[in-house]
Amino acid sequence: MNHDPAPRPPLPQAVALYDRACPLCRTEMRRLKARDRHGRLRLVDIAAADFDPAQWGFELDALRNALHVRGRDDQWRIGVPGIAEAYRAVGLGWLTWPLRVPGAAAPRAPTAGSRRTATASRAGWGIAKPAQNPRRAATTAIAPPTSEEPAMDLHTLFLSLLLLQIAMGALDTIAHHEVMEKLANRRSAALELKLHSARGFVYGALFLVFAWLRPQGLWLAAVWLLVLIEVGITLWDFVVEDATRLLPNTERVLHTVLAVNGGAMFAVYALATRGDWALPSALAPAAHGTLLQSAMSWALTAAALGIAASAVRDGLAARANAAEPAPRPLLAQHPQQHFLVSGGTGFIGTALVEACSPAATASPC
Protein backbone atom coordinates (compact mmCIF):
# COMPACT_ATOMS: atom_id res chain seq x y z
CA MET A 1 0.00 0.00 0.00
CA ASN A 2 1.29 3.41 -0.91
CA HIS A 3 1.42 5.67 2.13
CA ASP A 4 2.92 8.67 0.28
CA PRO A 5 0.99 11.84 1.05
CA ALA A 6 -1.17 13.18 -1.71
CA PRO A 7 0.39 16.11 -3.60
CA ARG A 8 -0.70 19.47 -2.31
CA PRO A 9 -2.90 21.42 -4.71
CA PRO A 10 -1.41 24.68 -5.98
CA LEU A 11 -2.25 27.83 -4.08
CA PRO A 12 -4.81 30.08 -5.76
CA GLN A 13 -2.42 33.02 -5.90
CA ALA A 14 1.24 33.91 -5.93
CA VAL A 15 2.15 36.60 -3.39
CA ALA A 16 4.64 39.39 -4.12
CA LEU A 17 6.02 41.44 -1.23
CA TYR A 18 7.10 44.68 -2.91
CA ASP A 19 8.02 48.20 -1.85
CA ARG A 20 5.43 50.65 -3.13
CA ALA A 21 7.67 53.53 -2.05
CA CYS A 22 10.04 52.54 -4.88
CA PRO A 23 8.75 54.20 -8.09
CA LEU A 24 10.18 51.54 -10.41
CA CYS A 25 8.87 48.69 -8.26
CA ARG A 26 5.45 50.31 -8.07
CA THR A 27 5.29 50.82 -11.83
CA GLU A 28 6.42 47.27 -12.62
CA MET A 29 3.98 45.66 -10.18
CA ARG A 30 1.14 47.80 -11.49
CA ARG A 31 1.97 46.69 -15.03
CA LEU A 32 2.01 43.04 -14.04
CA LYS A 33 -1.25 43.36 -12.12
CA ALA A 34 -2.88 44.90 -15.19
CA ARG A 35 -2.02 41.70 -17.10
CA ASP A 36 -3.32 39.47 -14.28
CA ARG A 37 -6.65 38.55 -15.89
CA HIS A 38 -7.22 35.49 -13.66
CA GLY A 39 -6.23 36.97 -10.30
CA ARG A 40 -3.14 34.77 -9.93
CA LEU A 41 -0.90 37.45 -8.36
CA ARG A 42 -1.51 39.16 -5.01
CA LEU A 43 0.50 42.29 -4.24
CA VAL A 44 1.45 43.13 -0.66
CA ASP A 45 2.94 46.58 0.00
CA ILE A 46 5.73 46.39 2.58
CA ALA A 47 5.64 50.19 2.92
CA ALA A 48 2.05 50.14 4.20
CA ALA A 49 1.55 51.34 7.77
CA ASP A 50 -0.13 48.11 8.86
CA PHE A 51 2.41 45.75 7.25
CA ASP A 52 3.95 43.28 9.71
CA PRO A 53 7.10 41.55 8.31
CA ALA A 54 7.02 38.99 11.14
CA GLN A 55 3.77 37.67 9.71
CA TRP A 56 5.72 36.54 6.67
CA GLY A 57 8.85 35.39 8.50
CA PHE A 58 11.21 38.00 7.05
CA GLU A 59 12.99 41.10 8.29
CA LEU A 60 11.95 44.42 6.80
CA ASP A 61 15.47 45.30 5.59
CA ALA A 62 15.66 42.05 3.62
CA LEU A 63 12.29 42.78 2.01
CA ARG A 64 13.50 46.23 0.99
CA ASN A 65 16.67 44.83 -0.58
CA ALA A 66 15.01 42.32 -2.91
CA LEU A 67 11.63 41.32 -4.25
CA HIS A 68 10.15 38.34 -2.36
CA VAL A 69 7.56 36.24 -4.19
CA ARG A 70 5.80 33.14 -2.87
CA GLY A 71 4.80 30.98 -5.79
CA ARG A 72 1.71 28.86 -6.07
CA ASP A 73 3.91 25.92 -5.02
CA ASP A 74 4.24 27.62 -1.58
CA GLN A 75 7.96 28.31 -2.06
CA TRP A 76 9.55 31.73 -1.69
CA ARG A 77 11.71 33.08 -4.49
CA ILE A 78 13.92 36.06 -3.79
CA GLY A 79 15.53 38.57 -6.13
CA VAL A 80 15.75 37.63 -9.82
CA PRO A 81 13.85 34.34 -9.37
CA GLY A 82 11.14 36.34 -7.65
CA ILE A 83 10.79 38.58 -10.69
CA ALA A 84 10.54 35.52 -12.93
CA GLU A 85 7.93 33.96 -10.64
CA ALA A 86 5.79 37.12 -10.70
CA TYR A 87 5.90 37.16 -14.50
CA ARG A 88 5.08 33.47 -14.59
CA ALA A 89 2.05 33.98 -12.32
CA VAL A 90 0.41 36.40 -14.77
CA GLY A 91 1.21 34.31 -17.84
CA LEU A 92 4.31 36.19 -18.99
CA GLY A 93 6.89 33.61 -18.00
CA TRP A 94 8.15 33.39 -21.60
CA LEU A 95 9.61 36.88 -21.21
CA THR A 96 12.04 35.60 -18.59
CA TRP A 97 13.67 32.95 -20.79
CA PRO A 98 17.13 34.68 -20.76
CA LEU A 99 17.23 34.20 -16.99
CA ARG A 100 17.02 30.45 -17.38
CA VAL A 101 20.45 30.04 -19.02
CA PRO A 102 22.20 27.56 -16.68
CA GLY A 103 25.75 27.89 -15.43
CA ALA A 104 26.33 31.54 -16.33
CA ALA A 105 26.85 32.50 -12.70
CA ALA A 106 27.66 30.29 -9.77
CA PRO A 107 26.87 31.96 -6.45
CA ARG A 108 27.79 29.91 -3.43
CA ALA A 109 24.91 27.95 -1.99
CA PRO A 110 24.12 28.93 1.59
CA THR A 111 24.84 26.55 4.42
CA ALA A 112 22.08 24.84 6.28
CA GLY A 113 22.45 27.10 9.29
CA SER A 114 22.48 30.41 7.45
CA ARG A 115 19.67 32.84 8.13
CA ARG A 116 17.18 33.30 5.31
CA THR A 117 17.16 37.08 5.44
CA ALA A 118 20.94 37.48 5.46
CA THR A 119 21.48 34.93 2.70
CA ALA A 120 18.82 36.48 0.49
CA SER A 121 20.41 39.90 0.83
CA ARG A 122 23.88 38.66 -0.07
CA ALA A 123 23.15 36.14 -2.80
CA GLY A 124 20.17 37.83 -4.41
CA TRP A 125 18.54 34.56 -5.41
CA GLY A 126 17.10 31.41 -3.95
CA ILE A 127 14.09 29.35 -3.01
CA ALA A 128 13.06 29.45 0.63
CA LYS A 129 11.41 26.30 1.90
CA PRO A 130 7.99 27.02 3.44
CA ALA A 131 7.86 26.66 7.20
CA GLN A 132 4.89 25.63 9.28
CA ASN A 133 5.58 28.34 11.84
CA PRO A 134 6.23 31.70 10.15
CA ARG A 135 8.23 32.95 13.15
CA ARG A 136 10.64 30.03 12.74
CA ALA A 137 10.99 30.70 9.01
CA ALA A 138 13.77 33.22 9.59
CA THR A 139 16.17 30.36 10.26
CA THR A 140 15.10 28.31 7.24
CA ALA A 141 17.88 27.86 4.72
CA ILE A 142 17.52 28.79 1.09
CA ALA A 143 18.02 26.00 -1.37
CA PRO A 144 20.10 26.73 -4.47
CA PRO A 145 18.14 27.10 -7.70
CA THR A 146 17.01 23.95 -9.41
CA SER A 147 17.57 23.30 -13.10
CA GLU A 148 14.20 24.91 -13.81
CA GLU A 149 15.02 28.13 -11.93
CA PRO A 150 16.97 31.15 -13.22
CA ALA A 151 20.71 30.69 -12.79
CA MET A 152 21.94 33.91 -14.39
CA ASP A 153 21.61 37.25 -12.65
CA LEU A 154 20.66 40.24 -14.78
CA HIS A 155 24.02 42.00 -14.47
CA THR A 156 25.92 38.92 -15.68
CA LEU A 157 23.46 38.55 -18.54
CA PHE A 158 24.06 42.20 -19.48
CA LEU A 159 27.84 41.72 -19.47
CA SER A 160 27.45 38.62 -21.64
CA LEU A 161 25.43 40.53 -24.23
CA LEU A 162 27.92 43.40 -24.06
CA LEU A 163 30.87 41.10 -24.78
CA LEU A 164 28.92 39.61 -27.68
CA GLN A 165 28.35 43.15 -28.98
CA ILE A 166 32.06 43.89 -28.71
CA ALA A 167 32.99 40.73 -30.62
CA MET A 168 30.57 41.53 -33.45
CA GLY A 169 31.74 45.16 -33.53
CA ALA A 170 35.36 44.05 -33.82
CA LEU A 171 34.42 41.75 -36.70
CA ASP A 172 32.63 44.62 -38.45
CA THR A 173 35.61 46.94 -38.04
CA ILE A 174 38.25 44.48 -39.22
CA ALA A 175 36.34 42.73 -42.03
CA HIS A 176 34.44 45.68 -43.48
CA HIS A 177 36.10 48.96 -42.48
CA GLU A 178 39.68 47.76 -42.82
CA VAL A 179 39.88 44.82 -45.25
CA MET A 180 36.97 45.32 -47.67
CA GLU A 181 36.34 49.08 -47.67
CA LYS A 182 39.72 50.47 -46.52
CA LEU A 183 38.06 53.55 -45.04
CA ALA A 184 41.32 54.99 -43.73
CA ASN A 185 42.49 55.54 -47.34
CA ARG A 186 39.30 57.20 -48.60
CA ARG A 187 38.95 60.95 -48.65
CA SER A 188 35.15 60.55 -48.89
CA ALA A 189 35.16 58.63 -45.59
CA ALA A 190 36.58 61.51 -43.51
CA LEU A 191 33.27 62.28 -41.75
CA GLU A 192 32.52 58.60 -41.16
CA LEU A 193 35.94 58.13 -39.58
CA LYS A 194 35.34 61.13 -37.31
CA LEU A 195 32.10 59.59 -36.12
CA HIS A 196 33.80 56.25 -35.52
CA SER A 197 36.50 57.99 -33.51
CA ALA A 198 34.02 59.89 -31.32
CA ARG A 199 31.94 56.77 -30.75
CA GLY A 200 35.05 54.77 -29.87
CA PHE A 201 35.92 57.11 -26.99
CA VAL A 202 32.33 56.89 -25.69
CA TYR A 203 32.47 53.10 -25.91
CA GLY A 204 35.79 53.01 -24.04
CA ALA A 205 34.39 55.06 -21.16
CA LEU A 206 31.26 52.90 -20.94
CA PHE A 207 33.26 49.65 -21.02
CA LEU A 208 35.39 50.75 -18.05
CA VAL A 209 32.32 51.83 -16.08
CA PHE A 210 30.52 48.55 -16.74
CA ALA A 211 33.65 46.57 -15.83
CA TRP A 212 34.47 48.07 -12.46
CA LEU A 213 31.69 50.37 -11.24
CA ARG A 214 28.03 50.28 -10.25
CA PRO A 215 26.70 53.84 -10.81
CA GLN A 216 23.92 54.97 -8.51
CA GLY A 217 21.59 57.96 -8.48
CA LEU A 218 22.76 60.82 -10.67
CA TRP A 219 25.80 58.86 -11.78
CA LEU A 220 23.46 56.33 -13.35
CA ALA A 221 21.79 59.19 -15.22
CA ALA A 222 25.23 60.20 -16.53
CA VAL A 223 25.79 56.68 -17.83
CA TRP A 224 22.47 56.73 -19.68
CA LEU A 225 23.40 60.12 -21.15
CA LEU A 226 26.54 58.53 -22.62
CA VAL A 227 24.38 55.71 -23.99
CA LEU A 228 22.07 58.23 -25.69
CA ILE A 229 25.09 60.04 -27.16
CA GLU A 230 26.35 56.73 -28.55
CA VAL A 231 22.95 55.99 -30.09
CA GLY A 232 22.87 59.44 -31.69
CA ILE A 233 26.34 59.00 -33.18
CA THR A 234 25.39 55.57 -34.53
CA LEU A 235 22.25 56.91 -36.23
CA TRP A 236 24.28 59.74 -37.77
CA ASP A 237 26.84 57.18 -38.93
CA PHE A 238 24.09 55.19 -40.69
CA VAL A 239 23.08 58.28 -42.68
CA VAL A 240 26.67 59.17 -43.62
CA GLU A 241 27.47 55.61 -44.71
CA ASP A 242 24.52 55.47 -47.09
CA ALA A 243 25.42 58.87 -48.53
CA THR A 244 29.13 58.20 -49.16
CA ARG A 245 29.54 54.54 -50.08
CA LEU A 246 27.75 51.36 -51.11
CA LEU A 247 27.73 49.04 -48.10
CA PRO A 248 28.42 45.31 -48.65
CA ASN A 249 25.47 43.06 -47.91
CA THR A 250 27.32 41.39 -45.05
CA GLU A 251 27.92 44.77 -43.41
CA ARG A 252 24.21 45.67 -43.55
CA VAL A 253 23.26 42.32 -42.04
CA LEU A 254 25.82 42.68 -39.26
CA HIS A 255 24.64 46.22 -38.50
CA THR A 256 21.09 44.90 -38.09
CA VAL A 257 22.23 42.14 -35.72
CA LEU A 258 24.25 44.70 -33.73
CA ALA A 259 21.20 46.96 -33.41
CA VAL A 260 18.99 44.09 -32.17
CA ASN A 261 21.57 42.85 -29.67
CA GLY A 262 22.26 46.40 -28.51
CA GLY A 263 18.59 46.98 -27.77
CA ALA A 264 18.34 43.74 -25.78
CA MET A 265 21.57 44.55 -23.97
CA PHE A 266 20.48 47.96 -22.70
CA ALA A 267 17.00 46.67 -21.85
CA VAL A 268 18.63 44.11 -19.54
CA TYR A 269 20.88 46.84 -18.09
CA ALA A 270 17.82 48.96 -17.32
CA LEU A 271 16.26 46.03 -15.44
CA ALA A 272 19.51 45.22 -13.62
CA THR A 273 19.92 48.82 -12.36
CA ARG A 274 16.29 49.76 -11.78
CA GLY A 275 16.82 49.81 -8.02
CA ASP A 276 19.98 51.96 -8.21
CA TRP A 277 18.10 55.14 -9.14
CA ALA A 278 16.75 55.57 -5.62
CA LEU A 279 20.17 55.10 -3.96
CA PRO A 280 22.45 58.03 -3.01
CA SER A 281 24.57 59.23 -5.94
CA ALA A 282 27.80 57.27 -5.91
CA LEU A 283 30.15 55.17 -8.02
CA ALA A 284 30.07 51.93 -6.07
CA PRO A 285 32.49 49.13 -6.96
CA ALA A 286 31.01 46.38 -9.11
CA ALA A 287 30.56 42.93 -7.64
CA HIS A 288 33.24 40.37 -8.52
CA GLY A 289 32.09 37.42 -6.45
CA THR A 290 32.80 34.81 -9.12
CA LEU A 291 35.66 34.02 -11.46
CA LEU A 292 33.33 34.63 -14.41
CA GLN A 293 32.56 38.18 -13.26
CA SER A 294 36.24 38.98 -12.78
CA ALA A 295 37.11 37.57 -16.21
CA MET A 296 34.35 39.66 -17.82
CA SER A 297 35.66 42.83 -16.16
CA TRP A 298 39.19 42.26 -17.42
CA ALA A 299 37.87 41.43 -20.90
CA LEU A 300 35.95 44.73 -20.91
CA THR A 301 39.10 46.57 -19.81
CA ALA A 302 41.05 45.07 -22.70
CA ALA A 303 38.22 46.01 -25.07
CA ALA A 304 38.24 49.59 -23.75
CA LEU A 305 41.96 49.92 -24.44
CA GLY A 306 41.59 48.40 -27.91
CA ILE A 307 38.71 50.60 -28.97
CA ALA A 308 40.48 53.69 -27.60
CA ALA A 309 43.48 52.89 -29.81
CA SER A 310 41.15 52.39 -32.78
CA ALA A 311 39.44 55.71 -32.04
CA VAL A 312 42.79 57.55 -32.07
CA ARG A 313 43.73 55.89 -35.35
CA ASP A 314 40.38 56.77 -36.98
CA GLY A 315 40.67 60.36 -35.80
CA LEU A 316 44.15 60.75 -37.29
CA ALA A 317 43.04 59.12 -40.57
CA ALA A 318 40.03 61.42 -40.79
CA ARG A 319 42.23 64.45 -40.26
CA ALA A 320 44.70 63.32 -42.94
CA ASN A 321 41.93 62.55 -45.43
CA ALA A 322 40.20 65.89 -44.86
CA ALA A 323 43.48 67.75 -45.49
CA GLU A 324 43.88 66.25 -48.97
CA PRO A 325 42.87 68.65 -51.79
CA ALA A 326 39.82 67.73 -53.78
CA PRO A 327 40.65 66.12 -57.14
CA ARG A 328 40.33 68.52 -60.10
CA PRO A 329 38.36 67.53 -63.22
CA LEU A 330 40.52 66.36 -66.09
CA LEU A 331 41.29 69.11 -68.68
CA ALA A 332 39.32 71.63 -66.62
CA GLN A 333 41.19 74.49 -68.29
CA HIS A 334 40.71 73.16 -71.83
CA PRO A 335 37.11 73.12 -73.10
CA GLN A 336 36.33 70.19 -75.35
CA GLN A 337 36.24 70.98 -79.09
CA HIS A 338 35.69 67.50 -80.47
CA PHE A 339 33.52 64.57 -79.44
CA LEU A 340 33.75 60.90 -80.31
CA VAL A 341 30.36 59.28 -80.82
CA SER A 342 30.54 55.49 -80.88
CA GLY A 343 27.82 53.56 -82.67
CA GLY A 344 26.29 56.65 -84.27
CA THR A 345 24.93 54.84 -87.30
CA GLY A 346 21.49 54.09 -85.90
CA PHE A 347 18.44 56.32 -85.84
CA ILE A 348 19.27 57.99 -82.52
CA GLY A 349 23.00 58.15 -83.20
CA THR A 350 22.47 59.79 -86.61
CA ALA A 351 20.19 62.41 -85.11
CA LEU A 352 22.70 63.12 -82.33
CA VAL A 353 25.62 63.55 -84.75
CA GLU A 354 23.62 65.88 -86.96
CA ALA A 355 22.52 67.96 -83.99
CA CYS A 356 26.07 68.35 -82.70
CA SER A 357 27.64 69.12 -86.08
CA PRO A 358 29.05 72.65 -86.65
CA ALA A 359 26.43 73.18 -89.34
CA ALA A 360 23.56 72.83 -86.85
CA THR A 361 21.94 76.19 -86.09
CA ALA A 362 21.07 75.36 -82.45
CA SER A 363 23.49 72.70 -81.31
CA PRO A 364 22.68 71.17 -77.90
CA CYS A 365 26.22 69.91 -77.49
FENSULGI-V941645 format. One record per backbone hydrogen bond with DSSP energy under -1.0 kcal/mol. CO is the residue of the C=O (numbers start at 1). NH is the residue of the N-H. If there is no record, write none. Layout:
<<CO/NH> <CO/NH>>
This chain:
<<14/42> <15/70> <16/44> <17/68> <18/46> <19/22> <22/26> <23/27> <24/28> <25/29> <26/30> <27/31> <28/32> <29/33> <30/34> <33/36> <35/37> <40/14> <42/16> <44/18> <45/48> <48/51> <52/55> <53/56> <53/58> <59/63> <60/64> <61/65> <62/66> <67/79> <68/17> <69/77> <70/15> <71/74> <72/11> <75/71> <76/128> <77/69> <79/83> <80/84> <81/85> <82/86> <83/87> <84/88> <85/89> <86/90> <87/92> <88/91> <92/95> <93/96> <94/97> <96/99> <97/100> <98/101> <99/151> <99/152> <111/114> <115/119> <116/120> <117/121> <118/122> <119/123> <120/124> <124/80> <126/78> <127/143> <128/76> <133/136> <136/139> <137/140> <138/116> <143/127> <146/149> <153/157> <154/158> <155/159> <156/160> <157/161> <158/162> <159/163> <160/164> <161/165> <162/166> <163/167> <164/168> <165/169> <166/170> <167/171> <168/172> <169/173> <170/174> <171/175> <172/176> <172/177> <173/178> <174/179> <175/180> <176/181> <177/183> <182/185> <183/186> <187/190> <189/193> <190/194> <191/195> <192/196> <193/197> <194/198> <195/199> <196/200> <197/201> <198/202> <199/203> <200/204> <201/205> <202/206> <203/207> <204/208> <205/209> <206/210> <207/211> <208/212> <209/213> <212/286> <214/284> <216/219> <216/282> <217/221> <218/222> <219/223> <220/224> <221/225> <222/226> <223/227> <224/228> <225/229> <226/230> <227/231> <228/232> <229/233> <230/234> <231/235> <232/236> <233/237> <234/238> <235/239> <236/240> <237/241> <238/242> <239/243> <240/244> <241/245> <248/252> <249/253> <250/254> <251/255> <252/256> <253/257> <254/258> <255/259> <256/260> <257/261> <258/262> <259/263> <260/264> <261/265> <262/266> <263/267> <264/268> <265/269> <266/270> <267/271> <268/272> <269/273> <273/276> <276/217> <282/216> <284/214> <290/294> <291/295> <292/296> <293/297> <294/298> <295/299> <296/300> <297/301> <298/302> <299/303> <300/304> <301/305> <302/306> <303/307> <304/308> <305/309> <306/310> <307/311> <308/312> <309/313> <310/314> <311/315> <312/316> <313/317> <314/318> <315/319> <316/320> <317/321> <318/322> <319/323> <329/332> <331/334> <346/350> <347/351> <348/352> <349/353> <350/354> <351/355> <352/356> <357/360>>
